[in-house]
Amino acid sequence: MSFTICPDGSYVGGNTFTICPDGSYVGGSTFTICPDGSYVGGSTFTICPDGTYVGGSTFTICPDGSYVGGNNFTICPDGTYVGNHT
């Protein structure tokens, strides 16, 4: 009898393994896509607090005078402020 070690970030489905897509985590016998504004922390996801963005395997606090735009922050130009930026 032989066996194959599945790589991290994969799950077993039938007689083989499948790599989970980026932004997902293994939840039993398949993967689950993490919601926007979250990161994978172990076997589930964690929602990032307000004023932060996803920076790898955790969240990063945005500097004062900036706002979150996608997966990073943007510094506001001088003389401007952030209202309800979406």
C-alpha distances in whole Angstrom, upper triangle without the diagonal:
4,7,11,14,16,20,23,25,22,21,18,19,17,14,15,18,21,24,27,30,33,35,32,29,26,27,25,23,25,28,31,34,36,40,43,44,41,38,34,34,31,29,33,36,39,43,45,48,51,52,49,47,43,42,39,37,40,43,46,50,52,56,59,61,58,56,52,52,48,46,48,52,55,58,61,64,67,70,67,65,62,63,60,58,56
4,7,10,13,16,19,22,19,18,16,17,16,12,13,15,19,21,24,27,30,32,29,27,24,26,23,21,23,25,29,32,34,38,40,41,38,35,32,32,28,27,30,33,37,40,42,45,49,50,46,43,40,39,35,34,37,40,43,47,49,52,56,57,54,52,49,48,45,42,45,49,52,55,58,61,64,66,64,62,59,60,58,55,53
4,7,9,13,16,18,15,15,12,15,14,11,11,12,16,17,20,24,26,28,25,23,20,22,20,18,20,22,26,28,30,34,36,37,34,31,28,28,25,24,27,30,33,36,38,42,45,46,42,40,36,35,32,30,33,37,40,43,46,49,52,54,51,49,45,45,41,39,42,45,48,51,55,58,60,63,60,58,55,56,54,52,49
4,6,9,13,15,12,12,11,13,13,10,9,9,13,14,17,21,23,25,23,21,18,20,19,17,18,20,23,25,28,31,33,34,31,28,25,25,22,21,25,27,31,34,35,39,42,43,39,37,33,32,28,27,30,34,37,40,42,46,49,51,47,46,42,41,38,35,38,42,45,48,51,54,57,59,57,55,52,53,51,49,46
4,6,9,12,10,11,10,14,14,12,10,9,12,13,15,19,20,22,20,18,16,18,17,16,17,18,21,23,25,29,31,32,28,25,22,22,19,18,22,24,27,31,32,36,39,40,36,33,30,29,25,23,27,30,33,37,39,42,46,47,44,43,39,39,35,33,35,39,42,45,48,51,54,56,54,52,49,50,48,46,44
4,7,9,7,7,8,11,13,11,9,6,9,9,12,15,17,19,17,15,12,15,14,13,13,14,18,20,21,25,27,28,25,22,19,19,17,16,19,21,24,28,29,33,36,37,33,30,27,26,22,21,24,28,31,34,36,40,43,44,41,39,36,35,32,29,32,36,39,42,45,48,51,53,51,49,46,47,45,43,40
4,6,6,9,10,13,16,15,11,8,9,8,10,13,14,16,15,13,12,15,15,15,14,14,17,18,20,24,25,26,23,20,17,17,15,15,18,20,23,26,27,30,33,34,30,27,24,23,19,18,21,25,27,31,33,36,40,41,38,36,33,32,29,26,29,32,36,39,42,45,48,50,48,46,43,44,42,40,38
4,6,9,11,15,17,17,14,10,10,8,9,12,12,14,12,10,10,13,14,14,13,12,15,16,17,21,22,23,20,16,13,14,11,12,14,16,19,22,23,27,30,30,27,24,20,20,16,14,18,21,24,28,30,33,36,38,35,33,30,30,26,24,26,30,33,36,39,42,45,47,45,43,40,41,39,37,35
4,7,11,13,17,17,14,10,9,6,6,8,9,11,9,7,7,11,12,12,11,9,11,12,14,17,19,20,17,14,11,12,10,10,12,14,17,20,21,25,27,28,25,22,18,18,15,13,16,20,23,26,28,32,35,36,33,31,27,27,24,21,24,27,31,34,37,40,43,45,42,40,37,39,36,34,32
4,7,10,13,13,10,6,5,4,5,9,11,13,10,9,7,10,11,10,9,8,12,13,15,19,21,22,19,17,14,15,13,12,14,16,19,22,24,28,30,31,28,25,22,22,18,17,20,23,26,30,32,35,38,39,36,34,30,30,26,24,27,31,34,37,40,43,46,48,45,43,40,41,39,36,34
4,6,10,11,9,5,6,7,7,11,14,15,12,9,7,9,8,6,6,7,11,14,16,20,22,24,21,19,15,17,14,12,14,17,20,23,25,29,32,33,30,27,24,24,21,19,22,25,29,32,34,38,41,42,39,36,32,32,28,26,30,33,36,40,42,46,49,51,48,45,42,43,40,38,35
4,6,7,6,4,6,9,10,14,17,18,15,13,10,11,9,6,8,10,14,17,19,23,26,27,25,22,19,20,18,15,17,20,24,27,29,33,35,37,34,31,28,28,25,23,26,29,32,36,38,41,44,46,42,40,36,35,32,30,33,37,40,43,46,49,52,54,51,49,46,46,44,42,39
4,6,6,6,7,10,12,15,18,19,16,15,12,12,10,7,7,11,14,17,20,23,26,28,26,24,21,23,20,18,19,22,25,28,31,34,37,38,35,33,29,30,27,25,28,31,34,38,39,43,46,47,44,41,37,36,33,31,35,38,41,45,47,50,54,55,52,50,47,47,44,42,39
4,6,8,10,14,15,18,22,23,20,18,15,16,13,10,11,14,18,21,24,27,30,32,30,28,25,26,24,21,23,25,29,32,34,38,40,42,39,36,33,34,31,29,32,35,38,41,43,47,50,51,47,45,41,40,36,35,38,42,45,48,51,54,57,59,56,54,50,51,48,46,43
4,7,10,14,16,19,23,24,22,20,17,18,16,12,14,17,20,23,26,29,32,34,31,29,26,27,25,22,25,27,31,34,36,40,42,44,41,38,34,35,31,30,33,36,39,43,44,48,51,52,49,46,42,41,38,36,39,43,46,50,52,55,58,60,57,55,52,53,50,48,45
4,7,10,13,16,19,21,19,18,15,17,15,12,12,15,18,21,24,27,29,31,29,27,24,25,23,21,23,25,29,31,33,37,40,41,38,35,31,31,28,27,30,33,36,40,41,45,48,49,46,43,39,38,35,33,36,40,43,46,49,52,55,57,54,52,49,50,47,45,42
4,7,9,13,16,18,15,14,12,14,13,10,10,12,15,17,20,24,26,28,25,23,20,21,19,17,19,22,25,28,30,34,36,37,34,31,27,28,24,23,26,29,32,36,38,41,44,45,42,40,36,35,31,29,32,36,39,43,45,48,52,54,51,49,46,47,44,42,39
4,6,9,13,15,12,12,10,13,13,10,9,9,13,14,17,21,23,25,22,20,18,20,18,16,18,19,23,25,27,31,33,35,31,28,25,25,22,21,24,27,30,33,35,38,41,42,39,36,33,31,28,26,29,33,36,40,42,45,48,50,47,46,43,43,41,38,35
4,6,9,12,10,10,10,13,14,12,10,9,12,13,15,19,20,22,20,17,15,17,16,15,16,17,21,23,25,28,31,31,28,25,21,21,18,17,21,24,26,30,31,35,38,39,35,33,29,28,25,23,26,30,33,36,39,42,45,47,44,42,39,40,38,35,33
4,7,8,6,7,7,10,12,11,8,6,9,9,11,15,17,19,16,14,12,15,14,13,13,14,17,19,21,25,27,28,25,22,18,19,16,15,18,21,24,27,29,32,35,36,33,30,26,25,22,20,23,27,30,33,36,39,42,44,41,39,36,37,34,32,29
4,6,6,8,10,13,15,14,11,8,9,8,10,13,14,16,15,13,12,15,15,14,14,14,17,18,20,24,25,26,23,20,16,17,15,15,17,19,22,25,27,30,33,34,30,27,24,22,19,17,20,24,27,31,33,36,39,41,38,37,33,34,32,29,26
4,6,8,11,14,17,17,14,10,10,8,9,12,12,14,12,10,10,13,14,14,13,12,15,16,17,21,22,23,20,16,13,13,11,11,14,16,19,22,23,26,29,30,26,24,20,19,15,14,17,21,24,27,30,33,36,38,35,33,30,31,29,26,24
4,7,11,13,16,17,14,10,9,6,6,8,9,10,9,7,7,11,13,12,11,9,12,12,14,17,19,20,17,14,11,12,10,10,12,14,16,20,21,24,27,28,24,22,18,17,14,12,15,19,22,26,28,31,34,36,33,31,28,29,26,24,21
4,7,9,12,13,10,6,5,4,5,9,11,12,10,9,7,10,11,10,9,8,11,13,15,19,21,22,19,17,13,15,13,12,14,16,19,22,24,27,30,31,28,25,21,21,17,16,19,22,26,29,31,35,38,39,36,34,31,31,29,27,24
4,6,10,11,9,5,6,7,7,11,14,15,11,9,7,9,8,6,6,7,11,14,16,20,22,24,21,18,15,16,14,12,14,16,20,23,25,29,32,33,30,27,24,24,20,18,21,25,28,31,34,37,40,42,39,36,33,34,31,29,27
4,6,7,6,4,6,9,10,14,17,18,15,13,10,11,9,6,8,10,14,17,19,23,26,27,24,22,19,20,17,15,17,20,24,27,29,32,35,37,33,31,27,27,24,22,25,28,32,35,38,41,44,46,43,40,37,37,34,33,30
4,6,6,5,6,10,11,14,18,19,16,14,12,12,10,7,7,10,14,17,20,23,26,28,25,24,21,22,20,17,19,21,25,28,30,34,36,38,35,32,29,29,25,24,27,30,34,37,39,43,45,47,44,41,37,38,35,33,31
4,6,7,9,13,15,18,21,23,20,18,15,15,13,9,11,14,18,20,23,27,30,32,29,27,24,26,23,20,22,25,29,31,34,37,40,42,39,36,32,32,29,28,31,34,37,40,43,46,49,51,47,45,41,41,38,37,34
4,7,10,14,16,19,23,24,22,20,17,18,16,12,14,17,20,23,26,29,32,34,31,29,26,27,25,22,24,27,31,34,36,40,42,44,40,38,34,34,30,29,32,35,39,42,44,48,51,52,49,46,43,43,40,39,36
4,7,10,13,16,19,22,19,18,15,17,15,12,13,15,19,21,24,27,30,32,29,26,23,25,22,20,23,25,29,32,33,37,40,41,37,35,31,30,27,26,29,32,36,39,41,45,48,49,46,44,40,40,37,36,33
4,7,9,13,16,18,15,14,12,14,13,10,10,12,15,18,20,24,26,28,25,23,20,21,19,17,19,21,25,28,30,33,36,37,34,31,27,27,23,22,25,29,32,35,37,41,44,45,42,40,36,37,34,32,29
4,6,9,13,15,13,12,10,13,13,10,9,9,13,14,17,21,23,25,23,20,18,20,18,16,18,19,23,26,27,31,33,34,31,28,24,24,21,20,23,26,29,33,35,38,41,43,39,37,33,33,30,29,26
4,6,9,12,10,10,10,13,14,12,10,9,12,13,15,19,21,22,20,17,15,17,16,15,16,17,21,23,24,28,31,31,28,25,21,20,17,16,20,23,26,29,31,35,38,39,36,33,30,30,27,25,22
4,7,8,6,7,7,11,12,11,8,6,9,9,12,15,17,19,16,14,12,15,14,12,13,14,17,20,21,25,27,28,25,22,18,18,15,14,17,20,23,27,29,32,35,36,33,30,27,27,24,23,20
4,6,6,8,10,13,15,14,11,8,9,8,10,13,15,17,15,13,12,15,15,14,14,14,17,19,20,23,25,26,23,19,16,16,13,13,16,18,21,25,26,30,33,34,30,28,24,24,21,19,17
4,6,8,11,14,17,17,14,10,10,8,9,12,13,14,12,10,9,13,14,14,13,12,15,16,17,20,22,23,19,16,12,12,9,10,13,15,18,21,23,26,29,30,27,24,21,21,18,16,13
4,7,11,13,16,17,14,10,9,6,6,9,9,11,9,7,7,11,12,12,11,9,11,13,13,17,19,20,16,13,10,11,9,8,11,13,16,19,21,24,27,28,25,22,19,19,17,15,13
4,7,9,13,13,10,6,5,4,5,9,11,13,10,8,7,10,11,10,9,8,11,13,15,19,21,22,19,16,13,14,12,10,13,15,19,21,24,27,30,31,28,25,22,23,20,19,17
4,6,10,11,9,5,6,7,7,11,14,15,11,9,6,9,8,6,6,7,11,14,16,19,22,24,21,18,15,16,13,11,13,16,20,23,25,29,31,33,30,28,25,26,23,22,20
4,6,7,6,4,6,9,10,14,17,18,15,13,10,11,9,6,8,10,14,17,19,23,26,27,24,22,19,19,17,14,17,20,23,26,29,32,35,37,34,31,28,29,27,25,24
4,6,6,5,6,10,11,14,18,19,16,14,12,12,10,7,7,10,14,17,20,23,26,28,25,24,21,22,19,17,19,21,25,28,30,34,36,38,35,33,30,31,29,27,26
4,6,7,9,13,15,18,21,23,19,18,15,16,13,10,11,14,18,21,24,27,30,32,29,27,24,25,23,20,22,25,29,31,34,38,40,42,39,36,33,34,32,31,29
4,7,10,14,16,19,23,24,21,20,17,18,16,12,14,17,20,23,26,29,32,34,31,29,26,27,24,22,24,27,31,33,36,39,42,44,41,38,35,35,33,32,30
4,7,10,13,16,19,22,19,18,15,17,15,12,12,15,19,21,24,27,30,31,29,26,23,24,21,19,22,25,28,31,33,37,40,41,38,35,32,32,29,28,26
4,7,10,13,16,18,15,14,12,14,13,10,10,12,15,18,20,24,26,28,25,22,19,20,18,16,19,21,25,27,30,33,36,37,34,31,28,28,26,25,23
4,6,9,13,15,12,12,10,13,13,10,9,9,13,15,17,21,23,25,22,20,17,19,17,15,17,19,23,25,27,31,33,34,31,28,25,26,23,23,21
4,6,9,12,10,10,9,13,13,12,10,9,12,13,15,19,21,22,20,17,14,16,14,13,15,17,20,23,24,28,30,31,28,25,22,22,20,19,17
4,7,8,6,7,7,10,12,11,8,6,9,9,12,15,17,19,16,14,11,14,13,11,12,13,17,19,21,25,27,28,25,22,19,20,18,17,16
4,6,6,8,10,13,15,14,11,8,9,9,11,14,15,17,15,13,11,14,14,14,14,14,17,19,20,24,26,26,23,20,17,18,16,16,16
4,6,8,11,14,17,17,14,10,11,9,9,12,13,14,12,10,9,12,13,13,13,12,15,16,17,21,22,23,20,17,14,14,12,12,13
4,7,11,13,16,17,14,10,9,6,6,9,9,11,9,7,7,11,12,12,11,9,11,13,14,18,19,20,17,14,12,13,12,12,13
4,7,9,12,13,10,6,5,4,5,9,11,13,10,9,7,10,11,9,9,8,12,13,15,19,21,22,20,17,14,16,15,14,14
4,6,9,11,9,5,5,7,7,11,13,14,11,9,6,8,8,6,6,7,11,13,16,19,22,24,21,19,16,18,16,14,14
4,6,8,6,4,6,9,10,14,17,18,15,13,10,11,9,6,7,10,14,16,19,23,25,27,25,22,20,21,20,18,17
4,6,6,5,6,9,11,14,17,19,16,14,12,13,11,7,8,10,14,16,20,23,25,28,25,24,21,24,22,20,19
4,6,7,9,13,14,17,21,22,19,18,15,16,13,10,11,14,18,20,23,26,29,31,29,27,25,27,26,23,22
4,7,10,13,16,19,22,24,21,20,17,18,16,12,14,17,20,23,26,29,32,34,31,29,27,29,27,25,24
4,7,10,13,16,19,22,19,18,15,17,15,12,13,15,19,21,24,27,29,31,29,27,24,26,24,23,22
4,7,9,13,16,18,15,14,12,14,13,10,10,12,16,18,20,24,26,28,25,23,20,22,21,19,19
4,6,9,13,15,13,12,11,13,13,10,9,10,13,15,18,21,23,25,23,21,19,21,20,19,19
4,6,9,12,10,10,10,13,14,12,10,9,12,13,15,19,20,22,20,18,16,18,18,17,18
4,7,8,6,7,7,11,12,11,8,6,9,9,12,15,17,19,16,14,13,15,16,14,16
4,6,6,8,10,13,15,14,11,8,9,8,10,13,14,16,15,13,13,16,17,16,18
4,6,8,11,14,17,17,14,10,10,8,9,12,12,14,12,10,11,14,15,15,17
4,7,11,13,16,17,14,10,9,6,6,9,9,10,9,7,8,11,13,13,16
4,7,9,13,13,10,6,5,4,5,9,11,12,10,8,8,11,12,10,13
4,6,10,11,9,5,5,7,7,11,14,15,12,9,7,10,10,8,9
4,6,7,6,4,6,9,11,14,17,18,15,13,10,12,11,9,9
4,6,6,5,6,10,11,14,18,19,16,15,12,14,12,9,8
4,6,8,10,13,15,18,21,23,20,18,15,17,15,12,10
4,7,10,14,16,19,22,24,22,20,17,19,18,15,13
4,7,10,13,16,19,21,19,17,15,18,17,14,14
4,7,10,13,16,18,15,14,12,15,15,12,13
4,6,9,12,15,12,12,11,14,14,11,12
4,6,9,12,10,10,10,14,15,13,15
4,6,8,6,6,7,11,13,11,14
4,6,6,8,10,13,16,14,17
4,6,8,11,15,18,16,20
4,7,11,13,17,16,19
4,7,10,13,12,16
4,6,10,10,14
4,6,6,10
4,6,9
4,6
4
